[in-house]
């Protein structure tokens, strides 16, 4: 597998982090609520730039921290990391020439590769799903009960009053429940919609919900956001007490999360513009500014490394 040094910030989606720094970054990502995959090289057979114990993180936003291998291994790692995030289940990869695999553990995904270095790796990919982020606005007994119940699920919960709330508390994956009991409901909701969170719910009667929607529409809030507003928030359980209302809201949030409503989209690194197949070794290559390429006639070919480009140019009789 072609060897190269770890890329610096912004190159190929990489961030220059190594050793224990990868695990520290993984901890930071988990606390911030961003989904990612932690990759660890659990076995290697040289020559290969990936070492046993090498680690890397691939985030749902397409950033890479750390290092698990060179130009041949990286596009496979990115492709399989995206699949791992989407599936939400761990997997073990075996990368290398098929005659180097030997007896693989059951359930291992084998990825034959034809890199010139002829090395081999086994990489364990572990998805870390983002912890749900719930912001509750209000100071009623129901709001307090909901915060306690959600915390029991190990969710990241913030209970704030109306004066403390701003859209800066939210991300597109956040859930916000407005329980201000008619005191500035519209202002809180208008601010929340600016962050375009995954869920916005208002604790209200159905009649009050219709009135709030009309006021927000008059203020210019987009109709798609108003259509997504849950007012009243929660499943219709025929609830009457504040504790039952809290349970109905939490039940709705758990149901929507199980359906994948709050899952963050998974993307390829921002610096890439797609993939291509190396015509020499058959590897899938991520295309970015640093990818080796060669134009032959009207067609552009991309390569995993300079060696494959040289071999192809010689075969085609071009410089």
C-alpha positions as CSV (number, residue, x, y, z in Angstrom):
1,X,0.0,0.0,0.0
2,X,1.5,3.3,-1.1
3,X,3.1,5.1,1.8
4,X,2.8,8.8,2.4
5,X,2.9,11.1,5.4
6,X,-0.1,12.3,7.3
7,X,-1.8,15.2,5.5
8,X,-2.0,18.6,7.1
9,X,-5.2,20.5,7.9
10,X,-7.5,20.9,5.0
11,X,-5.6,18.5,2.6
12,X,-7.9,15.7,1.4
13,X,-10.2,16.3,4.3
14,X,-7.5,15.4,6.8
15,X,-6.7,17.0,10.1
16,X,-3.2,16.3,11.4
17,X,-3.9,14.4,14.6
18,X,-2.1,11.2,15.7
19,X,-1.6,8.9,18.6
20,X,-3.7,9.6,21.7
21,X,-4.8,12.8,20.0
22,X,-7.2,10.7,17.8
23,X,-8.9,9.4,20.9
24,X,-9.0,12.8,22.5
25,X,-10.7,14.2,19.3
26,X,-13.1,11.2,19.3
27,X,-14.1,12.2,22.9
28,X,-14.6,15.8,21.9
29,X,-16.8,14.7,18.9
30,X,-18.9,12.4,21.2
31,X,-19.5,15.3,23.6
32,X,-20.4,17.7,20.9
33,X,-23.0,15.2,19.5
34,X,-21.5,14.6,16.1
35,X,-21.6,11.0,14.7
36,X,-18.3,9.5,13.6
37,X,-16.5,6.2,12.9
38,X,-13.4,5.3,14.9
39,X,-11.0,3.1,12.8
40,X,-8.2,1.0,14.3
41,X,-5.6,-1.1,12.5
42,X,-5.8,-4.4,14.4
43,X,-3.4,-6.3,12.1
44,X,-0.9,-5.5,9.4
45,X,1.5,-7.3,7.1
46,X,4.1,-5.0,5.5
47,X,5.1,-3.2,3.6
48,X,2.3,-0.7,4.4
49,X,2.2,2.8,5.9
50,X,-0.5,1.8,8.3
51,X,0.8,0.4,11.6
52,X,-0.8,-1.9,14.1
53,X,-2.7,0.3,16.5
54,X,-2.9,3.2,14.1
55,X,-6.2,5.1,14.4
56,X,-8.3,7.5,12.5
57,X,-11.7,9.2,12.9
58,X,-14.1,9.8,10.0
59,X,-16.9,12.2,10.9
60,X,-20.4,12.5,9.4
61,X,-19.4,15.8,7.9
62,X,-16.6,14.2,5.9
63,X,-13.5,15.1,8.0
64,X,-10.7,12.7,8.7
65,X,-8.5,12.9,11.8
66,X,-5.5,10.5,12.2
67,X,-4.0,8.0,9.8
68,X,-4.6,4.3,9.0
69,X,-2.9,3.9,5.6
70,X,-1.8,5.5,2.4
71,X,-3.3,6.3,-1.0
72,X,-4.6,2.8,-1.6
73,X,-6.2,2.3,1.8
74,X,-7.7,5.7,2.3
75,X,-10.5,5.7,-0.4
76,X,-11.6,2.2,0.8
77,X,-11.6,3.5,4.4
78,X,-13.7,6.5,3.5
79,X,-16.2,4.4,1.5
80,X,-16.5,1.8,4.2
81,X,-16.7,4.4,7.0
82,X,-19.6,6.0,5.2
83,X,-21.4,2.6,4.9
84,X,-20.6,1.9,8.6
85,X,-22.2,5.2,9.7
86,X,-25.3,4.6,7.6
87,X,-25.7,1.1,8.9
88,X,-24.9,2.0,12.5
89,X,-23.1,-1.3,13.0
90,X,-19.3,-2.1,13.4
91,X,-17.4,-4.1,10.8
92,X,-13.9,-5.6,10.3
93,X,-12.2,-4.9,7.0
94,X,-9.4,-6.9,5.4
95,X,-7.5,-4.9,2.8
96,X,-4.8,-6.3,0.5
97,X,-4.1,-8.8,-2.2
98,X,-6.5,-11.7,-2.0
99,X,-3.7,-14.2,-1.5
100,X,-2.6,-12.4,1.6
101,X,-5.9,-12.7,3.5
102,X,-5.5,-16.3,4.8
103,X,-8.3,-17.4,7.2
104,X,-10.3,-14.4,8.0
105,X,-12.6,-14.0,11.1
106,X,-16.2,-14.7,10.5
107,X,-18.1,-11.6,9.3
108,X,-15.0,-9.8,7.9
109,X,-15.4,-7.7,4.8
110,X,-12.6,-8.6,2.4
111,X,-11.5,-5.8,0.0
112,X,-9.0,-7.1,-2.6
113,X,-6.5,-4.5,-3.5
114,X,-3.6,-4.4,-6.1
115,X,-1.3,-1.8,-4.7
116,X,2.3,-1.9,-5.6
117,X,3.5,-2.3,-2.0
118,X,1.6,-5.6,-1.7
119,X,0.9,-4.9,2.0
120,X,-2.2,-5.9,3.9
121,X,-4.3,-4.5,6.7
122,X,-7.2,-5.4,8.9
123,X,-9.1,-2.4,10.2
124,X,-11.9,-2.4,12.8
125,X,-14.6,0.3,12.1
126,X,-16.7,1.3,15.1
127,X,-19.6,3.7,14.6
128,X,-20.3,6.2,17.3
129,X,-23.9,7.5,17.1
130,X,-24.5,11.1,18.2
131,X,-26.1,11.5,21.6
132,X,-29.5,13.1,21.1
133,X,-29.5,16.8,22.0
134,X,-32.7,18.1,23.6
135,X,-33.3,21.8,24.5
136,X,-36.3,22.5,26.7
137,X,-37.4,26.1,27.0
138,X,-39.5,26.9,30.1
139,X,-39.6,26.6,33.8
140,X,-42.8,24.7,34.4
141,X,-43.0,21.4,36.4
142,X,-43.6,19.6,33.0
143,X,-40.4,21.0,31.6
144,X,-38.5,19.9,34.7
145,X,-40.0,16.4,34.5
146,X,-39.2,16.1,30.8
147,X,-35.6,17.1,31.4
148,X,-35.2,14.5,34.2
149,X,-36.7,11.7,32.1
150,X,-34.6,12.5,29.0
151,X,-31.5,12.6,31.1
152,X,-32.3,9.0,32.3
153,X,-31.8,8.0,28.6
154,X,-28.3,9.6,28.7
155,X,-29.4,12.3,26.3
156,X,-27.7,15.7,26.3
157,X,-30.4,17.9,27.9
158,X,-30.4,21.6,28.4
159,X,-33.3,23.2,30.4
160,X,-33.3,27.0,29.9
161,X,-35.9,29.7,30.5
162,X,-37.1,32.1,27.8
163,X,-34.6,34.8,28.5
164,X,-31.6,32.4,28.3
165,X,-32.7,30.8,25.0
166,X,-31.2,31.6,21.6
167,X,-30.8,29.8,18.3
168,X,-27.1,29.5,19.1
169,X,-27.9,26.7,21.5
170,X,-29.2,24.5,18.6
171,X,-27.8,22.5,15.7
172,X,-29.6,20.9,12.8
173,X,-29.8,17.7,14.8
174,X,-31.2,19.3,17.9
175,X,-34.7,18.8,19.3
176,X,-36.3,21.8,21.0
177,X,-39.5,21.7,23.1
178,X,-41.0,25.1,23.8
179,X,-42.9,25.0,27.1
180,X,-43.2,28.8,27.9
181,X,-46.9,28.5,28.6
182,X,-48.0,31.4,26.3
183,X,-45.2,33.8,27.5
184,X,-43.4,34.7,24.3
185,X,-44.1,31.4,22.5
186,X,-43.9,33.0,19.1
187,X,-40.6,34.7,19.8
188,X,-38.9,31.5,21.0
189,X,-40.2,29.5,18.1
190,X,-39.1,32.1,15.5
191,X,-35.6,32.1,17.0
192,X,-35.6,28.3,17.1
193,X,-36.6,28.0,13.4
194,X,-33.5,30.1,12.4
195,X,-31.3,27.1,13.4
196,X,-33.5,24.7,11.4
197,X,-33.4,22.0,14.1
198,X,-34.6,18.4,13.6
199,X,-37.6,18.8,15.8
200,X,-39.6,21.7,17.1
201,X,-42.5,21.1,19.5
202,X,-44.8,23.5,21.4
203,X,-46.6,22.5,24.6
204,X,-50.0,23.8,23.9
205,X,-53.6,23.0,23.1
206,X,-54.5,22.3,19.5
207,X,-56.3,25.6,19.3
208,X,-53.3,27.5,20.7
209,X,-51.1,25.7,18.2
210,X,-53.2,27.0,15.3
211,X,-53.1,30.5,16.6
212,X,-49.3,30.4,17.0
213,X,-48.8,29.0,13.5
214,X,-50.9,31.9,12.1
215,X,-48.9,34.5,13.9
216,X,-45.6,32.9,12.8
217,X,-46.8,32.8,9.2
218,X,-47.5,36.5,9.4
219,X,-44.0,37.0,10.6
220,X,-42.6,35.3,7.5
221,X,-41.7,31.9,8.9
222,X,-41.4,29.4,6.0
223,X,-44.5,27.2,5.5
224,X,-42.3,24.0,5.5
225,X,-41.1,24.8,9.0
226,X,-44.7,25.6,10.2
227,X,-45.9,22.3,8.7
228,X,-43.2,20.5,10.8
229,X,-44.1,22.2,14.0
230,X,-45.6,19.8,16.5
231,X,-48.3,21.7,18.3
232,X,-49.3,20.2,20.6
233,X,-46.0,18.3,21.1
234,X,-46.1,14.7,22.0
235,X,-48.1,11.6,21.2
236,X,-51.8,11.8,21.8
237,X,-52.1,9.6,25.0
238,X,-55.1,11.4,26.4
239,X,-52.7,12.9,29.0
240,X,-53.9,15.4,31.6
241,X,-51.2,15.7,34.3
242,X,-47.8,17.4,33.6
243,X,-46.0,14.2,34.2
244,X,-48.1,12.4,31.6
245,X,-47.5,15.2,29.1
246,X,-43.8,14.9,29.7
247,X,-44.0,11.1,29.0
248,X,-46.0,11.7,25.8
249,X,-43.4,14.2,24.5
250,X,-40.5,11.9,25.3
251,X,-42.3,9.0,23.7
252,X,-42.7,10.9,20.5
253,X,-39.1,11.9,20.4
254,X,-38.0,8.3,21.0
255,X,-40.3,7.1,18.3
256,X,-39.0,9.6,15.8
257,X,-35.4,8.9,16.7
258,X,-36.0,5.2,16.1
259,X,-37.3,6.0,12.7
260,X,-34.1,7.8,11.8
261,X,-35.6,11.3,11.8
262,X,-32.7,12.9,13.6
263,X,-29.9,11.1,11.9
264,X,-27.3,13.5,10.4
265,X,-26.5,13.1,6.7
266,X,-23.1,11.4,5.9
267,X,-20.9,13.1,3.4
268,X,-17.6,12.5,1.6
269,X,-14.7,14.9,2.4
270,X,-15.5,18.4,1.2
271,X,-12.3,18.5,-0.9
272,X,-13.3,15.6,-3.1
273,X,-15.3,15.8,-6.3
274,X,-16.1,12.1,-6.7
275,X,-14.4,8.8,-7.3
276,X,-12.7,7.0,-10.1
277,X,-11.2,3.6,-10.7
278,X,-7.4,3.4,-11.2
279,X,-7.0,1.7,-14.6
280,X,-3.8,0.0,-13.4
281,X,-4.5,-1.5,-10.0
282,X,-8.3,-1.3,-10.0
283,X,-8.5,0.8,-6.8
284,X,-11.3,3.2,-6.1
285,X,-9.7,6.7,-5.9
286,X,-11.1,9.8,-4.3
287,X,-10.7,12.7,-6.7
288,X,-9.2,15.9,-5.2
289,X,-6.6,18.5,-6.1
290,X,-3.8,16.1,-5.1
291,X,-4.9,13.0,-7.0
292,X,-2.5,11.7,-9.6
293,X,-4.1,12.0,-13.1
294,X,-3.3,11.8,-16.7
295,X,-5.2,13.1,-19.8
296,X,-5.2,10.8,-22.8
297,X,-7.2,12.2,-25.7
298,X,-10.5,13.5,-24.4
299,X,-10.5,11.3,-21.2
300,X,-8.9,11.9,-17.8
301,X,-7.6,8.9,-15.8
302,X,-7.0,9.0,-12.1
303,X,-4.5,6.9,-10.1
304,X,-3.9,5.9,-6.5
305,X,-0.3,6.8,-6.7
306,X,2.4,8.2,-9.0
307,X,3.7,4.7,-9.7
308,X,0.4,3.6,-11.3
309,X,0.3,6.8,-13.3
310,X,3.8,6.2,-14.7
311,X,3.0,2.6,-15.6
312,X,-0.2,3.7,-17.4
313,X,1.6,6.5,-19.2
314,X,4.3,4.0,-20.4
315,X,1.6,1.6,-21.6
316,X,-0.2,4.4,-23.5
317,X,3.0,5.8,-24.9
318,X,2.5,9.2,-23.5
319,X,4.7,11.4,-21.2
